[in-house]
Amino acid sequence: MANHCFKLRCRIVTPISIAIGLLFAMSANCVPTVRGAVSRPTTATRQPFRILCVGDSLTQVQFSQGTIKDLGWNHTAGMAASSASKDYAHRLASYIQKALPNRKVVLNITAPNYWGKLHDDTTCTLHAYLHTYLAPLKAFIKRHPIASYNLIVLQHGEHELSARGVPFMRGTCQAWMKLFARGHHPIIICTGDWSPDGQKYLGWPKQVDHTMRRICQKWGGHFVSMEAVAVDPRNRGWGPSQPLQWHPNDRGHELYAIRIFRKFQQVAVKQGLKLRPVTLPQLKP
């Protein structure tokens, strides 16, 4: 099955609300793995298991001369993993491939920095924000229908601003779920906010996680909090620039993948999907 690639031109904006003014492309990265051998494959085992990871810079960022110069970012991966193979999306795909050795696991990633000029604009309307916010995602879905996926991971929350308030945030979260939780109904896993600014989530980060959890579950999704991962300083701090150091490092990405995979195991088994046991790294936040 052919893998598709989708590219967008966009501006990087750091998750700490500092526009860094860099333009580069975000792409859908298709990573097939090797199909395991079976003697008499059934229709189910012949079909690829397709994963879609949707998110912001934590999910994927490409590089350019500008990112190399200004950030020290010189490869395409989830920021700030040291390589694509070590970001959460690719680690998750590798775990699922081990759990489903007789099926080809295919990973697609779309991480458009859709907020653009509206990211720091606290006066824009929800309608105007969503018009920019959802446009690249709708274009991606048109090329890659939701019905073609078995698992969708929605990673977001870092670009919700407290100045916009809870109703605004609720609107963006509902827009995400309405866009993806329809039709075929693949397994949907939503990750919580990455907010590594304290010993635990208080105030706005806590409100973001609470709102995302409620809306994700309301639409049939499954929520995974990343609070314990985010507040542990061992899980961040890689790279020469502050935006890179704010993001999860290789250890942080690994823990992201482990938490998502464990949730996937729980849901998949309940749905009757037969999984092989997988030995996970013994890491604790």
C-alpha positions in Angstrom: 0.0 0.0 0.0 1.4 3.3 -1.0 2.3 5.8 1.8 1.2 9.4 1.3 3.0 12.5 2.3 1.3 15.8 3.1 3.3 19.0 3.4 2.3 22.4 4.8 4.1 25.7 4.9 3.8 27.1 8.4 5.4 29.2 11.1 6.9 27.7 14.2 5.5 29.2 17.4 6.9 27.9 20.7 4.6 26.3 23.3 5.5 29.1 25.7 3.8 31.7 23.5 7.0 33.1 22.0 6.7 33.4 18.2 10.1 32.5 16.7 9.3 33.6 13.2 10.6 30.6 11.3 8.9 29.2 8.2 9.3 25.5 7.4 7.2 22.6 6.3 5.4 20.1 8.5 4.8 16.8 6.8 3.0 13.5 7.2 5.7 10.9 7.7 4.8 7.4 6.7 6.9 4.7 8.3 6.1 1.1 7.3 7.5 -1.8 9.2 8.1 -5.4 8.0 5.2 -7.8 7.9 5.6 -10.9 10.0 5.3 -14.3 8.3 2.1 -16.3 8.7 1.2 -19.6 7.2 -2.5 -18.8 6.3 -3.1 -15.1 6.6 -6.7 -14.1 7.2 -8.2 -10.9 5.7 -7.6 -9.1 9.0 -4.0 -10.1 9.3 -3.4 -9.1 5.6 -4.6 -5.6 6.3 -2.1 -3.0 7.6 -2.7 -1.6 11.0 -2.7 2.1 10.4 -1.8 4.7 13.0 -2.3 8.5 12.7 -0.6 10.8 15.1 -1.9 14.4 15.0 -0.3 17.2 17.1 1.9 20.2 17.3 5.7 20.5 17.5 5.9 17.8 20.1 4.6 15.4 17.5 6.8 16.5 14.6 9.0 19.4 13.4 11.0 19.5 10.2 14.2 21.5 10.0 15.6 24.3 7.9 18.6 26.6 7.9 16.6 28.9 10.2 15.9 26.2 12.8 19.5 25.1 12.7 20.8 28.6 13.3 18.2 29.8 15.8 17.3 26.7 17.6 20.0 24.1 17.0 17.3 21.9 15.5 18.8 19.9 12.5 16.5 16.9 12.0 12.8 16.0 11.5 11.3 14.4 14.6 9.0 15.2 17.5 10.8 18.1 19.3 13.2 17.5 21.1 13.9 13.9 20.4 17.4 13.3 19.2 16.1 11.4 16.2 12.8 10.4 14.6 13.2 6.8 15.8 13.2 8.1 19.4 10.2 10.4 19.3 6.9 9.2 20.8 5.1 8.5 17.6 7.8 6.2 16.2 8.4 4.4 19.5 4.6 3.8 19.8 4.5 2.4 16.3 7.4 0.0 17.1 5.6 -1.3 20.3 2.4 -1.9 18.3 4.3 -3.7 15.6 5.7 -6.0 18.3 2.2 -6.6 19.6 0.9 -7.3 16.1 3.8 -9.2 14.4 1.6 -10.6 11.7 0.4 -7.3 10.5 2.2 -4.4 8.8 2.0 -1.3 11.0 2.0 1.9 9.1 2.5 5.3 10.8 1.3 8.6 9.4 2.0 11.9 11.1 0.5 15.3 10.5 1.7 18.2 12.7 0.8 21.5 11.1 1.5 24.6 13.1 -2.0 25.8 12.3 -2.2 28.5 14.9 0.0 30.9 12.8 -0.6 34.6 13.5 -3.5 33.8 15.7 -1.5 31.9 18.3 -0.8 34.9 20.5 -3.9 36.9 19.6 -6.2 36.8 22.6 -8.8 39.1 20.9 -9.7 36.8 18.0 -13.0 35.0 17.9 -13.3 31.3 18.2 -14.8 31.1 14.7 -11.8 32.9 13.2 -9.3 30.8 15.2 -10.9 27.5 14.2 -10.9 28.5 10.6 -7.1 28.6 10.6 -6.8 26.0 13.3 -8.7 23.2 11.4 -8.0 24.0 7.7 -4.7 22.0 7.3 -6.2 19.1 9.3 -9.3 19.0 7.1 -7.1 19.0 4.0 -5.1 16.1 5.4 -8.2 14.1 6.2 -9.5 14.7 2.7 -6.4 12.9 1.4 -6.2 10.3 4.3 -9.8 9.4 5.3 -10.5 8.7 9.0 -12.0 5.3 8.0 -8.5 4.1 6.9 -7.1 4.3 10.4 -7.2 1.8 13.3 -5.7 4.1 15.9 -5.6 7.9 16.1 -3.5 9.7 18.7 -4.4 13.4 19.3 -1.6 15.3 21.0 -2.4 19.0 21.8 -3.2 21.4 24.6 0.1 23.2 24.7 -1.2 26.2 22.7 -4.3 26.9 24.8 -4.0 30.3 26.4 -5.4 31.1 29.8 -6.2 34.7 28.5 -8.8 33.2 26.1 -10.6 31.4 28.9 -12.2 28.0 29.4 -15.1 28.4 26.8 -12.6 29.1 24.1 -10.4 26.1 25.0 -13.5 23.9 25.2 -14.4 25.0 21.7 -11.0 24.0 20.3 -11.1 20.7 22.1 -14.6 19.9 20.8 -13.5 20.8 17.3 -10.7 18.3 17.4 -12.9 15.5 18.6 -15.7 16.3 16.2 -13.2 16.2 13.3 -11.8 12.8 14.2 -14.4 10.9 16.2 -16.8 10.2 13.4 -17.7 7.5 10.8 -15.4 4.5 11.1 -14.7 5.2 14.8 -11.1 4.0 15.1 -9.5 3.9 18.6 -8.8 7.5 19.6 -6.3 8.3 22.4 -5.9 11.9 23.5 -2.8 12.9 25.4 -2.9 15.6 28.1 -1.1 18.9 28.2 2.7 19.1 28.4 3.4 21.8 31.0 6.8 21.3 32.6 6.7 24.4 34.8 6.2 23.1 38.3 6.0 20.1 40.6 2.4 19.3 39.7 -0.3 20.8 37.5 -2.1 23.7 39.2 -4.3 26.5 37.8 -4.5 26.6 34.0 -2.5 23.4 33.2 -4.8 21.5 35.5 -7.9 23.1 33.9 -6.6 22.2 30.4 -6.1 18.6 31.3 -9.5 18.4 33.0 -11.3 19.9 30.0 -9.5 17.8 27.5 -10.3 14.6 29.5 -14.0 15.4 29.7 -14.4 16.2 26.0 -12.2 13.3 24.8 -14.2 10.8 26.8 -17.5 12.5 25.8 -16.7 11.7 22.1 -15.6 8.2 22.8 -11.9 8.8 23.1 -9.5 7.6 25.8 -7.5 10.1 27.7 -3.9 9.7 28.9 -2.5 12.4 31.3 1.2 13.4 30.9 1.4 15.3 34.1 3.8 12.9 35.9 6.1 12.9 32.8 6.1 16.6 32.3 6.9 17.7 35.9 9.9 15.3 36.1 13.0 17.3 35.0 14.7 14.1 33.8 12.3 14.1 30.9 13.3 17.4 29.3 16.3 19.6 28.8 17.9 18.4 25.6 19.4 20.8 23.1 21.1 24.2 23.0 18.1 26.4 22.9 15.3 27.2 25.4 12.4 26.0 23.1 14.2 22.6 22.7 14.8 22.3 26.4 11.2 23.0 27.1 10.1 19.9 25.1 10.4 16.3 26.2 13.8 14.7 25.6 14.3 11.1 24.5 13.3 9.8 27.9 10.2 12.0 27.9 9.2 10.8 24.4 9.8 7.2 25.5 7.4 7.7 28.5 4.9 9.3 26.2 4.9 6.2 24.0 4.7 3.8 26.9 1.7 5.6 28.4 -0.1 5.7 25.1 0.7 2.1 24.3 -0.6 0.9 27.7 -3.8 2.7 27.1 -4.0 1.1 23.6 -3.5 -2.3 25.1 -6.4 -1.9 27.5 -8.8 -0.6 24.8 -7.7 -3.0 22.0 -8.1 -6.1 24.2 -11.6 -5.0 25.2 -12.4 -4.7 21.5 -11.2 -8.3 20.9 -7.9 -7.5 19.2 -5.3 -10.2 20.0 -2.0 -8.7 21.0 1.3 -10.3 21.7 3.0 -9.5 25.0 5.5 -6.6 24.7 8.4 -5.9 27.1 8.5 -2.2 27.7 11.5 -0.2 29.1 11.4 0.0 32.9 11.2 3.8 33.1 9.3 5.7 35.8 8.5 9.4 35.6 
